[in-house]
Amino acid sequence: MTGLAHERAQRLGEVILALDGVSLSFGGVKALSDVSFDVREHEVRAIIGPNGAGKSSMLNVINGVYHPQEGTIRYLGREYHDMDPHEVAVSGISRTFQNLALFKGMSVLDNIMSGRNLKMHSNILLQALRIGPALREEIAQREVVEGIIDFLEIQAYRKTPVGQLPYGLQKRVDLARALAMEPRILLLDEPMAGMNMEEKQDMCRFILDVNDEFGTTIVLIEHDMSVVMDISDRVLVLDYGKKIGDGTPDEVRANQAVIEAYLGVSH
Amino acid sequence: MSKHWPVLTLGAVLLAGLVLPLATGASPPGFYVEVLLGGLMAGVLYSLVALGFALIFKASGVFNFAQGSMVLFAALAVARLAEQMPLWLAILLATVIMFGLAWLIERLVLRPLVNQEGVALLMATLGVTYFLDGFGQTLWGSDIYKIDLGIPKEPVMILDSVFQGGILVNKEDFVAAFIAAMLVAGLVLFFQKTATGRALRAVADDHQAAQSIGIPLNRIWVIVWSVAGFVALVAGVIWGSQLGVQFSLSQVALKALPVVILGGFTSIAGAIVGGLIIGVGEKMAEVFLGPILVKAFDLAGGGIENWFAYVLALLFLLVRPEGLFGEKNIDRV
């Protein structure tokens, strides 16, 4: 084990999220069957698999958009049958989207500020008039957001309507909005999809920085295997809704079932 | 530039229609201003109802056919309650009722239909329309009722030193326009400056993303429908005090439909400007275009006011389907 990898392995904490025997179907179509895996605190956990393997479904089970028919989800010591999107957000899980789901009509700043919504409590009348405690609150929240803007190097685009930005930058705003929630667990749905090599490298750097500096646990779905292998601690491999591999990048790379799923095999 | 010519042509024709009566001397200036003001006043009320449409469409993508019925329902509630108690208390109570109604609609109609096709939701609001029309009359009665705001209705003569014969205006109209303007300003502040407003805009843009940052969709919908209910109440009270509270209110309110087509479904500014254009346009058409048409085609009468708004909306649909301020919809195929 190299020094760096050793250091990274050291910082991993307890299991904070564990899915046990989760099955999800839509009508007759099984999206996930009997999948179990866990996520440890401060970990970069990847979920990979070919198209239609059930990666996004898995993410949507975790953040409460889909409700699995079977299985349990243990999160922060409590056991759930399914999750509720609002509770999930309140309890510190945020996410980004594969096909950008930004608020197109709003500026970059407003998009990111919307991630602080749960933290704003002042009286709505005072907010409208921007006076007293509401003004102080808005300024305090704005400071946090400015920190994130600096962190992701999007200072130049604060006031730009988000729809006008190039794709790579929009992805970054998506990440910024999720970070604004100061999540414990950050779910990233194909953060590098559709990016060129340079943008991919930038995004990798940001993901690792978030993990290092804020200690945020990261669950990441990715199509591109090479990228994942470089930045993840452990990798879960899905194929047709079933778990076919789980372990360190090296273990997964050597796994025969994974190789077959990715490269195909002649029968 | 060339692809803008249909819009420009329509704009030019409308502008010419607006200016010609005065320019050709067909109308004395005083009378012209009077018609213009009358149109603006009516337009403000159209704007109010259209605002209700736009709010709900913006936040939930639902075309709320029931907006007109909400106006009638609110006006009936105020009118009947005011028979038992002071007007301010009746308005307060009716507001609470409209909020309750919003909560019920979210619970019983919207929540079960979440993530369904837009058409299903439209049909559902159509159902709400008939229910509210019927239930409102069962609850409050089906006669014509009065709402007395305590503002003198007699027209007063102003500016008689500037225009020959002066201008007849209605004080109540001015109060109505003022209230509507305040309401609009309040809504704009609410939408642009508050965290809740930001949440509303977020929901409007993307349901799923809004959910992911912890915005509770259900609560947002209750808020939006409550605000729309309150806007309907204000429109209902003002309209009711001028026309009397009766079933036709919900029909008049349907004029908001061309207004939102004109202004753009998702735009608050569009609802306001659209309302004013329709209000002024139909009054102008009735007064100045009507007699010309009657003479030219030997018609029985004018009545342009009743259909002008719809024809204008149709023209806009042809040349600028997204409306004046609406977002242009570009779908990836």
Boltz contact constraints between the chains, C-beta under 6 A:
constraints:
  - contact:
      token1: [A, 85]
      token2: [B, 211]
      max_distance: 6.0
  - contact:
      token1: [A, 86]
      token2: [B, 214]
      max_distance: 6.0
  - contact:
      token1: [A, 86]
      token2: [B, 216]
      max_distance: 6.0
  - contact:
      token1: [A, 89]
      token2: [B, 214]
      max_distance: 6.0
  - contact:
      token1: [A, 90]
      token2: [B, 214]
      max_distance: 6.0
  - contact:
      token1: [A, 95]
      token2: [B, 212]
      max_distance: 6.0
  - contact:
      token1: [A, 101]
      token2: [B, 206]
      max_distance: 6.0
  - contact:
      token1: [A, 101]
      token2: [B, 208]
      max_distance: 6.0
  - contact:
      token1: [A, 101]
      token2: [B, 209]
      max_distance: 6.0
  - contact:
      token1: [A, 103]
      token2: [B, 202]
      max_distance: 6.0
  - contact:
      token1: [A, 103]
      token2: [B, 205]
      max_distance: 6.0
  - contact:
      token1: [A, 104]
      token2: [B, 205]
      max_distance: 6.0
  - contact:
      token1: [A, 105]
      token2: [B, 205]
      max_distance: 6.0
  - contact:
      token1: [A, 114]
      token2: [B, 198]
      max_distance: 6.0
  - contact:
      token1: [A, 114]
      token2: [B, 202]
      max_distance: 6.0
  - contact:
      token1: [A, 114]
      token2: [B, 213]
      max_distance: 6.0
  - contact:
      token1: [A, 115]
      token2: [B, 213]
      max_distance: 6.0
  - contact:
      token1: [A, 117]
      token2: [B, 195]
      max_distance: 6.0
  - contact:
      token1: [A, 117]
      token2: [B, 199]
      max_distance: 6.0
  - contact:
      token1: [A, 118]
      token2: [B, 214]
      max_distance: 6.0
  - contact:
      token1: [A, 120]
      token2: [B, 195]
      max_distance: 6.0
  - contact:
      token1: [A, 124]
      token2: [B, 194]
      max_distance: 6.0
  - contact:
      token1: [A, 124]
      token2: [B, 196]
      max_distance: 6.0
  - contact:
      token1: [A, 127]
      token2: [B, 194]
      max_distance: 6.0
  - contact:
      token1: [A, 128]
      token2: [B, 189]
      max_distance: 6.0
  - contact:
      token1: [A, 128]
      token2: [B, 190]
      max_distance: 6.0
  - contact:
      token1: [A, 128]
      token2: [B, 193]
      max_distance: 6.0
  - contact:
      token1: [A, 128]
      token2: [B, 194]
      max_distance: 6.0
